[in-house]
Amino acid sequence: MTHLIETPTPARPKRPFFLRRGPMETIATVLIGLGFLMLFQPFLLVLYTYSLVTLLIGTVMFIIVSKFPE
């Protein structure tokens, strides 16, 4: 008799792209890698100047996004 009782599956909340962990962790990781590449390139001073900012944004973003639900 219990197989006839239908239990409703809980609805997963639809979150926008920027509130999901997986894609945003990937973007943060890419920003960190881009910051390292900008830091170690010897050609353009502008890229070297903004490398620290890029590294910090990527790191802070990764720390914040890692707290998001799956």
N, C-alpha and C positions, 0 to 999 in steps of 0.2 A: 503494500500500500504506500510505502514511503517513496517509491520511485514515481508515483503519480503526482506528488507534491512538487511543484516547480518553485525553486528558490530563485528569487531575482538576483542577478549578478550585480554587484555594486558598480555604478557608473563611474568611470574614470574621468576626473575633471580635465577638460580641455584647456591646456595652458598655451599661451602664445609662445612663439619661438624663443623670445628673449627671457622667458621664465623657466626654461627646461635646462637641466644640468648638462646633458651630453653635448649638444651643439655649442653651448656657451663655454664649456671647458675646452673644447677644441679651438675656439676662437682665442681664448686666453693663452693657450699653449702656443698658438701661432704667433701671437703678439710678443710673447717672451722670446721665441726663437728669432723673430724679426729684429727685436731689440739687440740681441747678441750679434746678429749679422751686421747691423748698423754700427755697433760698437767696434767691431774688428776690421771694418773696411778702411783702407787708408786713402781713399780718393776724394771724397766729398766731406767737407767740414760740416755742412748742414746736417747730413745724416748722422755724423758722429755727435753733433750737438744734441739732437733729439733722441738719441739712443737710450739715455737714462730715463727720460720721460716715458718712452715706449715700454721699457722694462718694468718700470714702476706701475704703469697702468695695467699691464698684463698680469703682474704678480697680485696686485690688489683685486683685480677682476677674478682671478683664479681662486683667491681666498674667499671672496664673497659668493661666487657661483658654486663652490663646492658644498655650500650649506643648503642649496636649493634641493627640493625633492626630485626624484626621478621623474 
